Amino acid sequence: MIDRLPPATSLEALSDRFRWQLPDNCNMAWLACDRHAAVTPDRPALIHLGPGGERQSWTYGRLAAASNRLANALAANGVARGDRVALLLPQAPETLLTHLAVYKLGAIAVPLASLFGADALRYRLTHSGASAIVTDAAGLAKIDALDDALPDLRLRILTGPVAGALPAGTASFDALLARASELFDARVSGPDEPALMIYTSGTTGQPKGALHGHRVLPGHLPGIAMSQEFMPREGDLLWTPADWAWAGGLLNALFPALTFGVPVISGGLARFDPEEAFALMAREKVRNAFIPPTALKMMRAVPDPRARHPLVLRSLGSAGEALGRETFDWAIAELGLPVNEFYGQTECNAVIASCAGLGVSRSGAIGRAVPGHEVAIVDEDGGRLAPGEQGQIVVRAPDPVMFLGYWNDPDATRAKFLGEWMLTGDQGIADEDGYIRFVGRDDDLITSAGYRIGPSEIEDCLLSHPAVGLAAAVGKPDALRTEIVTAFIVPSEGVTPDAELADRIRDHVRTQLSAHEYPREIHFVDALPLTTTGKVIRRHLRERLSKETLAAGSV
């Protein structure tokens, strides 16, 4: 069992000494909860901040007992090994209890974001064949509206207060727990037994269900330990604003922290607000945080954060998209500590990481390969490229953190691999020291006048202009250059956009980067299209530009 990385003075020494030691019982509920409950049942595990200021404290022992009750209740209602159980819930104790109960049963958890609309829910529930769902009142209203389209969904479990009688097929979460026994013989699960299905972001096409075995949790631990400066340490307490329905919130924060024995703060923010995020971390004395890049970029707008909110942070990890030099340097200057950026995908996460404590920290880089994972930059044929050459980021299979395959899609699963390499679809460049710079997704690269341009560097440069709050760069079809660089910009608070400002921003990029990378067109917008995980959906921006081009051509 990997409870902590062995001590080492360098990443090289750590990689040389590292060996995977997966336990025979990889059950995620046992790793993250029950083994702690058996030894230290009164140890704090979860502190939930309710909307009215109330606090709920959950120990490992309390979590183990309550999740046993829920596992018994699910089994009594026909949920069996291999069944898919959907979760449509925010950060809450009920969310964690449902995950634990599903894993104990040997069923498969399918987390869904509370922000999903009707089409997104219908597709995922139908595609996964989920037979049960645990949700709150808002989620139940969405599900009930889709009733005729969900023939597999037999059981709905409603969290929170229940007013009046529930319709057939719907049960109260609290009532189920109250009637069930605390004794449950949790399943012993091998590394490859299915546990979790997380749908990809859908930034480039229809989402796919990435199926993971129970090994996915121990597979994450080395990368998360690095990004959180060798958690656990005395007094550690972790918080993330990331939705637990996302691999980032679930596997970059919640489950690794609990596995390490580090308590987690949940709730507290109905929606992300930069000022409130700083206030929460200061008030709760958060020591470890996982904050996605988009949220960190929004937090840059808060002036003098440390003066207004006395923080005790000792580690700050970030992943999900490129962080960029501007935000990295801002964190050092304004927060007093570097951001440990790390990288992965829904299919194979936390395989590249930074760790300032090991001296692995470089502005503009997403880090180096984590011990236990082999990462390379390859050409179209799978051949390794030399340092400084741009190619696709790949991960060697097999790997404990790698997905089992796409749900009911063997063709897409096969297409994800080239020989021994799992293809990420992301372009990167490795330097002589093994640091990898993220360039962009294959689909997001801009081809202009013979140049292949990654959007991340342009967006990072745009953010260095004081008038730019958020930015996204995409290619717009162009008869002469194939594509031209086009920027969508959310202005900083108090900035009134106009043609003169657009010219100043163009000159800024032209001066800081190069003449072929500056945005020839700039669109000022109120907001950018984001996935529920905070990634920019550049596909929507490209579609908008394509429609504008077609409309202009038809006039």
N, C-alpha and C positions, 0 to 999 in steps of 0.2 A: 504494500500500500504506500502511495506517495503522499505523505502528509506534509512534507516540506522538501525542498531541494537540498541536497547535501552541501555543506559549506565549501566554498571555493573562492579563490582570489581573482579569477578571470572567467570569462565565458568559455574560453578554450579549455581550461582545466575542468570546468563544470561539464562540458560536453564529453570530454574524455572519460570522466568518471560516471556519467549518467547511464543507467540501465532501466528499461521498463520492467516493473514488477507488478503486473496486474493481479489482483486477488482472484481467487476462484469465484467468490461472490462479488460481482461488480454491481449488484443492484443499487441503483442510485439512491433509493430511500435508505438503504442500510449505510451507504457511504456517507451521506449528508446528514443523517439524523439518528437512526436507531443504534448505531455503534456508540455514538456519544451518549445517547439516552441510557444505555446499559451501564455506563461507567460514571457519568456526571449528569444525572437527570435534571439537576437544578441549574445547570449552566445556561446562561441567557443565549437565545438563538435569534429571536425576531422581536423587534420593537416597532409596533405599527402606530402611526400617527393618523388618527381619524379626522374627518372633516370638521368636527366641532371642537377640536383640540384635545379630545380624549386620547388616552394612550393604552395600548394593549401590550402586555409583556408575555412572551411565549418562551418557555424553556424547551430544551431538547426533549425532556420527559413528557411535557404537555403536548408537544407536536407529535411525538411517537404514539401516545395514547389516542389522541383525536384522529390521527390519520389511520390508525387501526380500526377505529369505529367507522370511518368513512369507507375503508376497504371492505369491511363486513357488509355495510349497507349497499355498496355497489354490487357486490357478489350476490346479495339477496335479491337484487333487482335485475339479475341476469347478465351482468358484465363479467366477462371471462377473459382468459389469457388470449392475447392477440387482438381483442376488440379495441377500436379506436374511441377514445373519450376526449371530446373537445372541451376546451376551457376558453370562455369568453368573459374575462374578468380583468380588472385593473390590478395594480399591486395591492395585495390584501392577504391576511392569514388564510382565507378560504382558498386562494389560488395555490399557495404552497401546500396546504393540506391535500388538495386534489391531486397535485403532482405526486406527492408521497404515496397516497393511497393507490393511484393507478400503477405506479411502479411495483408496489408490494403485491398487487394482483397479477402482475405479468401482462397487463394491458399496455396500450400505447397512448401516450398523451399527445394531443394535437392542440397546441396553444394558438389562440386567435386574438388579434388586437381589438380592443374595445372600440377603436375608431373605424373599424371596417364598416363599409356600407353593405347594402343588400346584395349586390352582384358579387362582391369579394367573399362574403360569407357563404352565399349559395354555392359558388364554385368550390371552395375548400371543403365544405361539409359534404357535398355530393361526391367530390373526387376522393376524399378520404374514406367515405362510407362510415362516418362516425355514427355509432349507435346510441351514444349518450352525450349530453352536454351539461356542464355546470356553468351557470351564468347569473348575473344580477338582473334587477327589474328592467333596466334599459336594454340589456342584451336579450332578455326573454321576449320583449316586445318586437325586436327585430326578427327573432327566430319564428315567433308565432305568425308574423306576416309572410314567412316563407314556407309555411307548413306543407302546402301541397307539393312543394318542390323537393322535400326531404323525406323520401320514403323509408330510409334506413334509420332515421332518428327516432328511437323508441322511448327514450327517457330524457326528461328535462329536470334539472335540479336547480332550484332557485335559492340564491343566497340572500341574506338580509331579512327584514321583517316581512311577514306574510299577512295580508289583510283579506280575510274571508277564505272561502274554499278554493282550492286550486283545481284546475281542469284535469281530466284524465291524462295520465302520462307525465304529469308534472308533480314533483315532490319538493318539500321544504328541506333545505340543507341542514338547518338546525334540528328539525324534527327527526331526520334520519340519524344524525349523530346521537341524539338523546336516547333513541331506542336500541342502538347497536352496542355490541360488546367491545371492550377495550382489548380483548385477547384476539390476536390474529396471527396465524402462521404465515409470515411473509415469505414470498417466493425467493429461493436462491437463484440468482440470474447470472449466467455466464456472460463474458464480454460481448458476444455477438448476438445475444437475445435482443430483439427489438424493444425499444423503450419510448422513443420520442420521435415525432414527425414534425419538423418545422418547415413551413413553406418559404421558398425563396422570395426575395423582395419584389420580383416582377418588374425590375427597372428596365429590362430589355425584352420582355415577352410574358407569356402566361406563367404564373408561379408554378413551381414544381415542389412536390412533397419530398423533402430530403429525410430519409429514414435513418435513424441512428440507433446503435446498440447501446447497452448500459456502459460500455467502455468509453463513451464520449465524455463522461465526467472525469475519470482519472486522466484521460487524454488531454483535457484542458489544464490540469493543475500546474504543470511546469510553466506554461506561458503566462498564466494568471499570477503565479508566484513571482515571476520576473517583473511583470508590469506593476505589481503592487509591492515591489521592494521587499520580497521575501516575507510576505504574510504567511503565518501569523506572528505577531509580536504582542507583548503585554499592552493592553489598552486598545488594541485595534477594534475599529467599528466601521463598517462599510455602508455606503449609500450610493445609489445610482438613480437618476431620473429615468433611465431606460425602461421601457415597457418589458415586463417579464414574458410577454408573448414573443419577443424577439430573442434570437440566440444571444445577442449582446447582454440584455438584461438578465436572462436566465442562466447562461453558461459562462459569461464573462464576469458575473457579479454574484448573483444569489447562491447558486449551488456550490461553486468553488469556495465562497466564504464560509458557508455552513459546513462544508467538508473539512476546511481548515480549523473549524471551531471558532470562527469569528462571527459575532452577532451582526445582524443586518437591520438597517432602518428601512421601513417601507412606508408608502403613503406620504402625506404631508403637502403634496402639490397636486391640486386638481388639474392643472395644466402647467407646462414649463414656463417659469418666469425667472429671468436671470437674477434679479435682485432677491427674490424669495429663495432661490437656490443657495445663494451666498448666506442668507440669513439662517436657513435651515442647517447648513453645515456648521455654522458658528454656534448656533443655539444647542445643537445635539452633540457638539464636540466630535464630529466625524473625523476619523483619522485616515480613512482610505476611501477613495471615490473612483467610480467608473463613469465618465461623462463623455458621450459621443461628440465628435468634432463639431457638428452643427450647433449643439448646445454650447460648447465652449466658445465658438465664434460669436454667438449671441451674447455671451457673458462678457465679451470684450467691451461692450457698450457701457458697463457699470464702472463709474469712475472710482478710483481709490478703494478697491474692494477690501483690502486688508485693513485699512484705516477704519472703515465703516463696519466691517464684520470680522472680528478677531478669529482667525481660522487656526486650527491645530492639525491641519492636513500633513501627513508625512508621505503619502503616495497618491498619485493621480494617474490613472490609466485611461486610454482613449482608443477607440477603434470603430470601424464601420464605414469610413471613407477617409480620404487623405486629410490629415490635420493641417499641413502646410507650415512653412517657416514662420509666417507672421504670428500665428496663434501659439506656436511653440515658444517663440521669443517673448511674446506677451506674457505667457504663464510664468516664465522665469523672472521677468521684470516686475509683474504685478502680484503674483501669488507666492513667489519666493521658492518655487520648486519646478523642475522640468516635468513635462507631460511624458509619461512612458507610453509611447504609441505602440500599438501592436496590430497584427493583421491576420485575417483569415476569411473564410466564407461560411455560409450556412452548412456547406458540405464538408468543410475541413477547416476548423477555426483555430486561432491562437497558435499558429505555426511560426510566425515571425514576431519578434518582440524587442522592445527596448527596456533597459534597466540601468538607471543612472548609478545605482549602487555598485554595479559591476563595471562601470565605465562604458556601458553600451548605450550611448545617447548622442544623437547627432541631428541637428536641425535640418529638416527637409527629408529625412529618411524614416521609414517605418520600422527600422530595426534590423536585426540579424536573425538567422535561423535559431529557433528555440532548441535546447538539448532534447534529443529524442525524435526530432523531425528533420528530414532532409529536404531542403528547398533549393531550387535552381532556376536560372533564367535560360530558356531554350529557344531555338528557332522553330520554324514550321514543321521540321522533320523530327523534332525532339532532341536535337543535338545541343549540348551545352554551349553557351556563348561566353566569350571572353569578358572580363570586367570592362564596363563602359559601353557595352553593346546592348541595345534595347531588344527585348523579346518577351515571351510570355512567362509569367511566374507559374511554376509547377511544384507539386509535392509528390515525393516518391511513395508509392503504395507497396505493401500495406502500411497503415499508420493507425494507432489507436483512436485518434480523433476523427478519422475519416468516415464518411457516411457509408451505410450499407448499400445504398442505391436509391434511385428515385421511385417513389411509390407507383406501382403498376406502369412503369415506363422503362422497360429494359433497353430500348433503343437509345433514349436520352442518357441512360447510365453508361452504356458502351461509348457513346460519343464524348463523354466526360473524360475519357482516358486515352492516352497515346502511349502504348507500350506500358512501361512501369510508372509513368507519370500521370498524376491527376491534373488535368488542365483547369486553371482558374478562370481563363478568359480575361485576365488582367495583364497589362503591359507594365514591365518594370525594368530597372537598370541596377545591376550590382556593381559596387566599386571594388577596389583591390582589398579592402578590409572586410568585405562580406556584407556591408550595409546595402540595403535595397531601397531604391527610390521608386515610389509608385508613380506611374505615368498616367494610367487611366484604363478603363475597360476597353477591350477590343472594339466594342460597339460605339464607344464614346470618342474614339480618336478622330481628329479632324484632319482631312487630307486637303491641303491647300497649296497650289502651285508646286506640287511635288514633295512638299514637306508633310510628315506625319506628326501631328501636334497633339500632345496630351492636354486635356482641359485643366488638370490639377494645378500645374505651374502658373497658368494664366489666372485662374481663380485666386491663387495665393497672392499674386502680384496685385490683382484688383483690390483685394482686402487690405493691402498696405496703403491704399489711398484713404484719407480720413473721411471722405464723403460716401464711402461704400460700406454698407452694413453686411450684406450677404451678396454672393455673386455666383453665377453659373455660366460656363462657356460651352457653346455647341457649334457645330458646323451648319451653315446654311447653303443649300445648293447654289452653285454659281457656274455659268456657262464657260467662263474663262479660266477660273482657278479650281474647278471641281467643287470646292466649298470655300466659304469665307468664314473667318472667326467672328462669331456673334456673341455678345455678352448680354445676359439678363441680370439687372442689378436692382437690389432693394436698397434705397438710399439710407444713410445713417439718420438717426432721429434728428429732426430739425432742419434737414437739408432739402431744399427745393430743387428738383432736377430741371435742367434745361439744356439747350443745345451747347451752350458754352461749357457747362460742366462735362458733357459727353466728350467734347474736344480735349479738355484737360485730362480726363481719364485715359483717353486714347494715347495722348502724349506720354502719360505716366508709364503705361505698359510698353510703348515703343522704346522709351529710354531705359527702362529697367530690364526688359527682356530682349526683344529683337523686332525688326521691322515686319517679319513674317508672322509674328504671334500676336500683334495688337488687334483688338476687336474693331473691324471695319464698320460694324453696326453695333449700337448699344440701345437696348430697350430697358427703360426704367419701369419697374413693376412693384406692386404692393407686397407680393409674396412669391415664393418659388414653390413649384409643385414638389412635395416631399412624400416619400413613403412613410408608413407608420414608424419606421426605424430612423427617420431623419435623413435619409439619403435623398439627394436631388434626383428627380425622375427626368433626366435629360431627354429621354425619348419623347415626353410630352412637349418639351420645348422645341425639339426638332420637328415634330408633327405640326406644331403651330407655324413654324417658319415655312415648311413645305406647302401648307395651305395658302399662306400669304404669297408665296412664289407662284403657285398655280393661279391664284386669283389675279395677280398682277399680269400674268401672261395671257389671261383670257380677256382682258380689257381691250 
